[in-house]
Amino acid sequence: MATPAAIQAALDSANQMNIARINQSVSIDATYDAHYVVGGIGHAGRSKWCQTTKAQTAGQQATAILAVLDAN
């Protein structure tokens, strides 16, 4: 289970600084978390609740968050 700080670090890694910022995180149940994410560079103006699976790594959860921000 990745912490919101670990997911944020994955979002900030490798030339992706300020791509998205996690503002709030909640535990939905034993399987899922939800994160309120505000988009940055490349995602400006997009803010969404993103559901992730707790069993995923921080990198996998960061990828899932970016996919939600990319979706219309």
C-alpha positions as MATLAB code, in Angstrom:
seq = 'MATPAAIQAALDSANQMNIARINQSVSIDATYDAHYVVGGIGHAGRSKWCQTTKAQTAGQQATAILAVLDAN';
ca = [
       0.000    0.000    0.000;
       1.483    3.298   -1.095;
       1.001    6.437    0.949;
      -0.250    9.663   -0.642;
       3.262   11.090   -0.123;
       4.805    8.179   -2.055;
       2.272    8.610   -4.864;
       3.006   12.348   -4.960;
       6.730   11.594   -5.158;
       6.038    9.305   -8.128;
       4.011   12.078   -9.776;
       6.889   14.513   -9.212;
       9.641   12.190  -10.459;
      11.640   12.327  -13.691;
      10.785   15.557  -15.479;
       7.181   15.617  -14.325;
       7.393   18.230  -11.582;
       4.062   19.977  -11.053;
       2.157   17.604  -13.341;
      -0.452   16.987  -10.620;
      -0.893   17.656   -6.913;
      -2.791   15.413   -4.495;
      -4.859   17.721   -2.278;
      -6.825   15.138   -0.297;
      -6.869   11.365    0.115;
      -9.477    9.087    1.661;
      -9.712    5.354    2.175;
     -12.817    3.957    0.497;
     -12.498    0.399    1.805;
      -9.902   -2.363    2.184;
      -9.241   -2.370   -1.571;
      -9.515    1.221   -2.811;
      -8.352    4.752   -1.998;
      -9.544    7.983   -3.567;
      -7.398   11.047   -4.145;
      -8.560   14.552   -5.054;
      -6.000   15.661   -7.596;
      -5.448   19.089   -9.152;
      -3.762   18.990  -12.540;
      -0.646   20.985  -13.262;
       1.501   21.156  -16.395;
      -0.326   19.437  -19.235;
      -3.427   19.003  -17.086;
      -4.113   22.594  -16.049;
      -7.714   23.304  -15.106;
      -8.514   19.672  -14.368;
      -9.402   18.601  -10.851;
     -10.868   15.188  -10.178;
     -11.360   12.461   -7.613;
      -9.252    9.519   -8.745;
      -9.811    6.018   -7.386;
      -6.756    3.773   -7.049;
      -6.174    0.210   -5.901;
      -4.269   -0.089   -2.615;
      -2.367   -3.163   -3.821;
      -0.669   -1.163   -6.592;
       2.734    0.467   -6.204;
       3.057    4.251   -5.926;
       4.179    4.383   -9.550;
       1.189    2.382  -10.729;
      -1.179    4.585   -8.748;
       0.466    7.733  -10.175;
      -0.043    6.346  -13.681;
      -3.702    5.601  -12.906;
      -4.189    9.147  -11.588;
      -2.688   10.656  -14.745;
      -4.960    8.459  -16.885;
      -8.001    9.844  -15.039;
      -6.777   13.415  -15.563;
      -6.247   12.684  -19.275;
      -9.768   11.282  -19.708;
     -12.457   13.692  -20.835;
];
